[in-house]
Structures are given as structure tokens and as C-alpha cells.
Amino acid sequence: MSGAPGRDARGPALRARFVLHIHGLERAPDAGSAAPDNYPPYDLVRLRRPDGDRLLLVLAVAGFAPERLEITVAGDQLSISGEGTGDGDPNRFLYRGIAARRFRRAFRLAPGLEVLSAELDRGLLSILLAIRPTDRVDRTIVIGPGSL
């Protein structure tokens, strides 16, 4: 075994799963994903507010326009997917380091965790969530301008 005594070798991944679970958001199995399990990368931020804490799920989606992204809530699952740009001319780029490939990320929502809004700004897709007692309804989340 490698690493410091008493430390789990799965470190960051295990801590990330724990944090997501504590905040009522869990990674759901991604059977049909076209991208690696860690794409696109994301952050989960707790926003403390007088009217109740909120969560901000931020995904790095550089190169994607809002019309190429889709956010849906079906039952207890939040799904974020993106269609790649599919540039037809392979000779256009001398080097391509920004991955704009197709992806699908899915998260399981705890009861009462509701998606409020979404915003795309400077390559970051921010999804605002709140804890509210509510009945779940399948719906599509519109990505729009505004402040979260």
C-alpha cells in the first residue's frame, strides 16, 4: 500500500462522493456517456443565504454554446448533456486542447433538492439548486442570462 498511514488511496474521489452525498447530490451511473467519467470537470459550491442555503453546481463546458447543452430533471435525476461542435475541417486547428466533445453527466437529487436555474457564462455552466419541499415533475431547464 502506498501513501501516508491512515489515508485512503482513493482520497479526492472518495471525499468528493462524500461531499456530494452530504449535500443531497450524488453521481448517478452513466451508462451511455460518450466522454470519460471525469468530463466535463465540475465544482459544487454551498451558498449561504438568509433565506436558506443553496448549492451551485458549476461545470466547465468551454466551447459549448447554450443551444448545444441540455439540462433535464426526470424524477430524482439531474442530467446535463452537451453535443460536440463537430468541426468538419481537420486541418483548421494546429493544436486542439479544448475538448468540446459530446458528454453526459448525471446526478441523483435527494428529496426536496430542486433545480432553480442555469446560466452559461465564459465557458462555465452554473446550475443553482435549493432545498425545498416539492413534488417532483419531469422538466427541461432553460439556460438563460442573469445572476444566480
C-alpha positions as CSV (number, residue, x, y, z in Angstrom):
1,M,0.0,0.0,0.0
2,S,1.3,3.4,-0.8
3,G,0.5,6.8,0.6
4,A,0.5,8.2,4.2
5,P,-0.6,5.9,7.0
6,G,-4.3,6.1,7.7
7,R,-5.1,7.7,4.4
8,D,-7.3,6.1,1.8
9,A,-5.6,5.8,-1.6
10,R,-8.9,6.9,-3.2
11,G,-8.6,10.3,-1.4
12,P,-10.1,13.0,-3.5
13,A,-12.6,10.8,-5.3
14,L,-13.9,9.3,-2.1
15,R,-14.1,12.8,-0.4
16,A,-16.0,14.2,-3.5
17,R,-18.6,11.4,-3.3
18,F,-19.0,12.0,0.4
19,V,-19.5,15.8,-0.1
20,L,-22.0,15.2,-2.9
21,H,-23.9,12.8,-0.7
22,I,-24.0,15.0,2.3
23,H,-25.4,17.9,0.2
24,G,-28.0,15.7,-1.4
25,L,-26.4,15.3,-4.8
26,E,-24.9,12.0,-5.9
27,R,-23.3,10.9,-9.2
28,A,-25.6,8.6,-11.0
29,P,-24.3,5.7,-13.1
30,D,-23.6,7.0,-16.6
31,A,-24.2,4.0,-19.0
32,G,-24.4,5.9,-22.3
33,S,-21.8,8.6,-21.8
34,A,-19.6,9.3,-24.8
35,A,-16.9,11.0,-22.7
36,P,-14.6,9.9,-19.9
37,D,-16.1,9.7,-16.4
38,N,-14.4,12.9,-15.3
39,Y,-15.5,15.1,-18.3
40,P,-16.5,17.8,-18.0
41,P,-15.0,18.7,-14.6
42,Y,-17.3,20.3,-12.1
43,D,-17.4,22.1,-8.7
44,L,-20.1,22.0,-6.1
45,V,-20.3,25.2,-4.0
46,R,-22.5,25.9,-1.0
47,L,-24.0,29.4,-1.0
48,R,-25.1,30.6,2.4
49,R,-28.1,32.9,2.2
50,P,-30.5,34.3,4.8
51,D,-33.5,32.7,3.0
52,G,-31.8,29.2,3.1
53,D,-28.6,27.6,1.8
54,R,-28.3,26.9,-1.9
55,L,-26.0,24.7,-3.9
56,L,-24.2,25.8,-7.1
57,L,-23.1,23.1,-9.5
58,V,-20.6,24.5,-11.9
59,L,-19.4,22.6,-15.0
60,A,-16.5,23.6,-17.2
61,V,-18.0,23.5,-20.7
62,A,-15.7,25.7,-22.7
63,G,-16.5,25.7,-26.4
64,F,-20.2,24.8,-26.0
65,A,-23.0,27.3,-27.0
66,P,-26.2,27.2,-24.9
67,E,-28.1,25.5,-27.8
68,R,-25.7,22.6,-27.7
69,L,-26.3,22.0,-24.0
70,E,-29.4,20.4,-22.4
71,I,-30.3,20.2,-18.7
72,T,-33.1,17.9,-17.7
73,V,-34.7,16.8,-14.4
74,A,-36.5,13.4,-14.6
75,G,-37.7,12.0,-11.3
76,D,-34.7,12.2,-9.0
77,Q,-32.1,12.5,-11.7
78,L,-30.5,15.7,-13.0
79,S,-28.8,15.2,-16.4
80,I,-26.5,17.6,-18.2
81,S,-25.5,16.8,-21.8
82,G,-23.6,18.5,-24.5
83,E,-23.3,17.9,-28.2
84,G,-19.8,18.4,-29.6
85,T,-19.1,21.1,-32.2
86,G,-18.0,18.6,-34.8
87,D,-15.8,20.9,-36.8
88,G,-15.6,19.5,-40.3
89,D,-12.2,20.7,-41.3
90,P,-9.5,18.6,-39.5
91,N,-6.8,21.0,-40.9
92,R,-8.3,24.0,-39.2
93,F,-6.5,23.5,-35.8
94,L,-2.8,23.4,-35.4
95,Y,-3.4,22.1,-31.9
96,R,-6.7,21.4,-30.2
97,G,-6.6,21.3,-26.4
98,I,-10.1,22.4,-25.6
99,A,-12.3,19.3,-25.6
100,A,-15.7,20.1,-27.0
101,R,-16.7,16.5,-27.3
102,R,-20.1,15.0,-26.6
103,F,-20.8,14.3,-22.9
104,R,-23.5,13.4,-20.4
105,R,-23.3,13.9,-16.7
106,A,-26.0,12.6,-14.4
107,F,-26.6,13.3,-10.7
108,R,-29.2,11.8,-8.3
109,L,-31.1,14.5,-6.4
110,A,-32.1,14.0,-2.8
111,P,-35.8,14.6,-2.0
112,G,-36.5,18.3,-1.8
113,L,-33.5,19.3,-3.8
114,E,-34.8,21.5,-6.6
115,V,-33.1,22.9,-9.7
116,L,-33.9,26.6,-9.8
117,S,-32.0,28.0,-12.8
118,A,-29.0,27.6,-15.1
119,E,-26.6,30.1,-16.6
120,L,-23.7,29.8,-19.1
121,D,-21.0,32.4,-18.7
122,R,-17.4,32.3,-20.0
123,G,-17.4,28.6,-20.5
124,L,-18.9,27.8,-17.1
125,L,-22.4,26.3,-16.8
126,S,-23.8,27.1,-13.4
127,I,-26.8,25.3,-12.1
128,L,-28.5,26.7,-9.0
129,L,-30.2,24.2,-6.6
130,A,-32.3,24.8,-3.4
131,I,-33.7,22.6,-0.7
132,R,-37.5,22.9,-0.8
133,P,-40.3,20.5,0.0
134,T,-41.8,19.9,-3.5
135,D,-43.3,17.3,-5.7
136,R,-41.0,16.2,-8.5
137,V,-42.1,17.0,-12.0
138,D,-40.1,16.0,-15.1
139,R,-39.0,19.1,-17.0
140,T,-36.3,20.7,-19.1
141,I,-34.2,23.6,-17.5
142,V,-33.8,26.6,-19.8
143,I,-30.2,28.1,-19.8
144,G,-30.5,31.8,-19.7
145,P,-28.7,35.0,-18.8
146,G,-29.0,36.5,-15.3
147,S,-27.4,36.4,-11.9
148,L,-27.5,33.4,-9.8
